[in-house]
Amino acid sequence: MKKLFLIGICCFAFFAASQAQRYAVVDTKFILDKMPEYKDAQKQLDQTSVQWQKEIDDKQSVLDKMYKDYDAEQVMLSDELKKKRENELFNKEKEVRDLQRKRFGFEGDLFKKRQELIKPIQDKVYNAIQKIAATRMYDFILDKSEGITVIFADPKLDKSEDILKELGIK
């Protein structure tokens, strides 16, 4: 009787362990920092960024000189020449702002360059994580590099449809 009871407890423990959710934690920043192609891509991005910033700084220097010259000559200029110079200054300032927005703004050249260089490497890491999740049967894989983020979740654990049914929404 004791053996039967012990076998029953062992079977229950095995069943409970097999039904438990399995999860893992990864640090994608740590992984990326160890990848030579990521370092190369990041270096290339940094070089491009410095080059573009220099281009903007040069244009800003020209604009600053134009402002100084205008301030120095403003007293001697006629109203018509003042207006012309102010328009030149306005156009040059707009040109600098537009270039800065084009290079570094939301979805600007730097963003596109980052997508071009970094995204394939991130996809490679993501695919490796999915492969490990599938082979080792993890239900969740969390990324701890930038707060806790779910990178992989087994779709069969998604209960969104059940919640919608409970709410009467189809």
PyMOL commands that set and color helices and strands:
alter all, ss='L'
color gray80, all
select helices_A, chain A and resi 2-19+28-33+36-76+79-104+109-135+155-157+160-167
alter helices_A, ss='H'
color red, helices_A
select strands_A, chain A and resi 23-26+140-143+149-153
alter strands_A, ss='S'
color yellow, strands_A
deselect
rebuild
show_as cartoon
